[in-house]
């Protein structure tokens, strides 16, 4: 009997994936995850119903395209323009709120490891394949968009605002349209649930308000700091990077957090250094990059931006491969004396000889080779990918877990006895014969999809979610698990030196290229 009981308590070999998060996460992280998972599943049929009701080809293209305006890649491309055009304080403020949004939303994502709503029944509409590889809670798009909107609206309504009334009104309307498009678009595109978006909006609003309230004081601290005081910033950033939670799956959230940590480090330390140089203007604020449109004009302004972009790309194209060559031997030496604390999913230097030079990253800042594809996306905004089925490890584990949940419910329901009425018919009979509603049909589709994706052009028909018959749940077999994971694109091997490389590259991009070298080049060119 004892052996039989022990065998019964042991999970089947095919059910090991169902214990994935229980085995990978400590109890204090696993417990809230298990409490929130039912909410994610409960929302999914309603999201599918909403998506089915309102989808049109035009809205597909609109929300897929506007989603790009909420990514950190978009902000990283256009943030330097603010510095180069003399809006140093605004640029620094946006860097702080966006870096905070990316870091803290990624922190929560990796802490709780909550999946996105299942597909099917949802269809995921996106122009970025890497977005679906992250966990779903909270929505980083919503965090970024709301934080920027709250900060912008607060500045426009501030008594210190010098924007003309008509321009102020137009900017506020554009801001509200922007944030509404991003937030609603996350629901429409099937990328997030209501809870993901709500918490993302709350987090973004808090970040925007904190920056508006305390940003000037923080800027004053940076610009007037001594060497010892400014060293507090890199120390705090390194501590935050170190305490970033280890995810249960290979999620790129940490990479984005490290990149923006480097951006913050570069902007703050660079602003401190640049303020003390003879190149900086003290008006309207200390540390302002010299720029005056009346004296420079349009042509030299464009040339100024071109020089800045070239500086950014040159810095990264030179620094990144150099660091990937020289850091591995250093890391091996540090590893021998136990000074490194490796992260999960990052290969330690002792396990490889060299780092490939053609690493394909989900870079925050696009590579020079990505420019043609970016231009193509802008020229053809109606092109988007519609994906049905699991796309990430988190999706696959949630698919298998939901199948097992339905299997257990099916077995439990098959043995359930309903009380009889006075005619001898079971009281539950009307429930069994009731025609399934749309929500029931969507619920039955959860966990049934196979990974697939297709590019949809302007004149293509949208594949609609069609109700499927309730699947038969015969248990999660090893073959089934292997089949689900075999169709998911495996993440590439990541190396421990990439963490330091990202910090140095992105800090340098904002520090050297955007502040000192760019300004010196501009003065040499007399622009």
Secondary structure, DSSP 8 states (H G I E B T S, - for coil): -HHHHHHHHS--GGGGGGGHHHHHS-HHHHHHHHHHHHHHHHHHHHHHHHHHHH--HHHHHHHHHHGGGGSHHHHHHHHHHHHHTT-HHHHHHHHHHHHHHHHHHHHHHHHH------TTTS-EEES-SSGGGS--SS-HHHHHHHHHHHHHHHHHTSTT--S-HHHHHHHHHHHHHHHHHHHHHHHHTTS--HHHHHHHHHHHHHHHHHHHHHHHHHHHHHHT--HHHHHHHHHHHHHHHHTS---SS--THHHHHHHHHHHHHHHHHHHHHHHTSTT-B-SSSTTB----HHHHHHHHHHHHHHHHHHHHHHHHHHHHHHHHHHHHHHHHHHHHTT-----TTEE-GGG-S---TT-----SS--GGGHHHHHHHHHTTT-EEEEES--SHHHHHHHHHHHHHHHHHHHHHHT----B-TTS-BTTHHHHHS---HHHHHHHHTT----EEEEE-TT------------------HHHHHHHHHTS-----EETHHHHHHHHHHHHIIIIIIIIHHHHHHHHTT-
